[in-house]
Amino acid sequence: MANHEVIAQLFERHYHEIYRYIKYRVGDPLLADDLTATTYLCALTAKFTYTSDRKARAFLRKIANARFIDHLRSAAYKRASLSSVDALANLLRTPSFEQESDGRLQIAKLEKAISQLTLMQQQVVNLRYFQQEPIPIKEIALKLNTSPPIIKSRLHRAKRSLRRLLKDEE
């Protein structure tokens, strides 16, 4: 059986489960539908040999989780870019050129330091601090399918790493 036929059968069997899995994490039905569609597109191009429904479901969930993480990254990047633009616009309003240069340098250092964190630390930092309003730790834990103490630990380690990285930059 060709790969596209296998994926078509998997789509029929598991679409609703994968959709619910993603919708639970993103909370937006339209976005969940988009991410589910990209999950199946990725599955179509992936090398996959069907052996059992259990393995197929795990394969699809792995891809769905990767699409969700990609979405978080792109959303955080857009927010970080927008917040950087807003911060720079505020800096341009300041009377001192030195203050402006210092602010740009601090933003660049922070962005560089965040990019050096682990992927999981970047996720929790972006979800917690780079939103219009901070997301509660319990909600972050639900989105990432983990417990609040683990999220607190990741945030603590991320902050500690950021302090160290920013101190090393000076």
N, C-alpha and C positions, 0 to 999 in steps of 0.2 A: 504494500500500500504506500503510495507517495506521501511525502511529508504534509503537503497541503490538505490531503484527504484526512489524515490523522488529526491535524489541527482543526479541521472543520467538525469532525466528530467530537473532539475535546471541547470545542466552542459550544456545541449543542448540549453536551453533558454538564459543563462546569461554568458556563457564562454567569449564571445568577450567583453562584457561590463566590466567584472571583470579584464580581461587581460588589456584592455585599462586603467582602473583605476590604476592598479599597474604599467604599463609601463610608465604612465605619471609621477609617483613618482620616479621610479628608472632610467628611461631613457635607459635601456638596454633591448632589446627584448628577449634575451636568459634568462636573470635573471627574467624578467617579466613572461616568460613562466614557469620557475621553481616555482616561488612564487605563480602563479595561480594554478599550479598543487598541491602544498602543501595546498593551500586554500581549494581545493575540497577534499583533503584527510582528512583535519581537519573537514570539514563539514560532511564527511562520518562517522566519529567517534563521532561527537557531537550529543547530544540529541536535536533533532529538529522536531517539528510537523508542517507540511506544512498547512498554513491557507490561505495565499494569496501570489501572486507574489511580492507585495510590501514588505511584511515582509521577504520573502525569499531573495530578493535583499539586504535588509538592513542586514540580517543575514550574507550573503556572503561578503558584504563590510566590515562588522565588523571583520570577520575572515581575509579578505585580508589585512586590515589595521594592524591587530595584526601580521600577517606574515611579513609585511613591517617593522614594528617596531622591530621585532625579527631580521630581516636582518640587520637593522641599528645597533642594539646592538652588534651583532656578528662581524660585519665589524669594528665597533669602538673598540671593545675589541681586535681584531686582530691587528689593527693599533696601539692601545695603547701598546699592548704587544711588537710589533715590535719597536715602538719608545722607549719603556723602554729598550729593548735589545740594541738598538743603543746608547742610553744615557749611559747605563752601559758599553758598549764597549769603548765609549769615556772616561769614567771615569777610566777605567782600564789603559788607556794610560797615565793618569796623574801621575806625580812622587810621589805625596803625598798620603799616606794611609788615612790620615784624610780627605782629599778632597774627596776621593773615598767613604768613609763611609758616609760623609755628603750628597753627591749626591744621594746615594741609599736611605738614610733616607728621603730626600726631595721628591724623586719620590714616595716612599711608602706613605708618608703623602698626597701628591697630589691625588694619586689613591684612597686612603681611603676617602678623602674629596669629590671627584667627586662621589663616590658611595653613598654618603649620600644626594646628591641633589635629587630633584624630577625627575621622569622619563622624563618629558618634558624638564627640564633644562639639564639633561644628554644628551638628543638628540641634543639640539642646541649647547651645548659645544662640543660634539663629532663631529658634522658636521662642526662647525666653526673652531675648533682648532686642531683636530686630523686627518686631511686629509693631503695628500702630499702638497697640496696648499689650503689655506683657501677658503672655499666656500662663495661666496657673500651672503649677508643677503637676497636679493631678491630670489635667487635660493633656499636657505633653506626654505623660506616661501612657495615657490611653491611645494617643496618636501613634506612639512608637511601640505600643504593645509590650510595655514593661511596667515595673512598679515605681511609685513615687520615690522611695529611698534610692533606687538606682539612678533616677534622674537627678536627685539632689547630689549624689556622689559624683556624677559626671559633670554637673555644673561646678561643684567645688574643685574638682581636678582641673577643669578647663580654666577657671579663674586663677588657680595657682600656676598653671602653665603659662597663662597670659602674663601674669605678673613677672614670672621668670624671663619669658621671652622679651617683654618690654624693657625689663631691667638690663638684659644683655645688650639690647639695642643702644642703650645710652652710653 
